[in-house]
């Protein structure tokens, strides 16, 4: 048996999408502002976590800003978005008030999920963000079901379902793609390939590390795109969305390394100093800022002004979250089901499993 070829480096494994025509400066400036808001929000989130304002698990989108804004630029307000637990940036770029997103991280009642969801379980029907799922791949079958519902009633909406690279190795991923292909469902499956399933590289966990190729098993159109380039992601996402809107599901792999560990508390010791240096050298936020200056779209002073405006939004969000009240314990089960369910669990913490038996009166003993 021949030896398995050495896995390519992250940079050489990343094909870049060719650009057509001159850059639309206004659009690029808009991309930059949105990316910077996500960056500063996540940096403030990391700080709040170390200050114990945020509890539980917390996963940041640092380094994935270009992928987020490029993907969501292809969605209409009526389309549906499903994400995994790394979803703060998606919530903000989908149009949800950063104040409400931060309040949810703080576990406060003014949050997106009334303070009961936290970092991993954001849900907002008004913006059609239907999760935020803490279970790896938990969103994929549900998103497929939403696409099936759209197809059944003849709607024109589409579903976009994002996931990490590790999700492509679970059974629900393959079952969902098979069903979507058979049913010609209006859904775009997006794999955010940050090349690490927690701490294990894709090459060590996947026999086919070019994850978009998995669509071929279901005769599903698929592509791979550079996740550091918001224009390239937007162009690829537009093609994918158009395919889904025509009733043909699509698999899009976006290669975009995260700048931090898997979660806030992960020191990412599995990366070498050389890998860390390379990631920082290709950071998409300053790279876009440099391009905007080079092409004359923004001056250094204008970039500083945008940064000040974004920081003000983020600080306002932190102050809003800090002032928001904690949810009342009595509301713990209010949003478990969309409609009343017989015999639904309603015990609060500390309540007995069974009601206490009546005690006889002292005189009857």
Secondary structure, 3 states (H helix, E strand, C coil): CCCCCCCCCCCCCCCCCCCCCCCCHHHHHHHHHHHHHHHHHHHHHHHHHHCCCCCCCCCCCCCCHHHHHHHHCCCCCCCEEECCCCCHHHHHHCCCCHHHHHHHHCCECCCCCCCCCHHHCCCEHHHCECCCCCCCCHHHHHHHHHHHHHHHHCCCCCEEEEEEHHHHHCHHHHHHHHHHHHHCCCEEEEEEECCEECCEEHHHHCCCCCHHHHHHHHCCEEEEEECCCHHHHHHHHHHHHHHHHCCCCEEEEEECCCCCCCCCCCCCCCCCHHHHHHHHHCCHHHHHHHHHHHCCCCCHHHHHHHHHHHHHHHHHHHHHHHHCCECCHHHCCCCCCCCCCCCCCCCCCCCCCCCCCCCCCHHHC
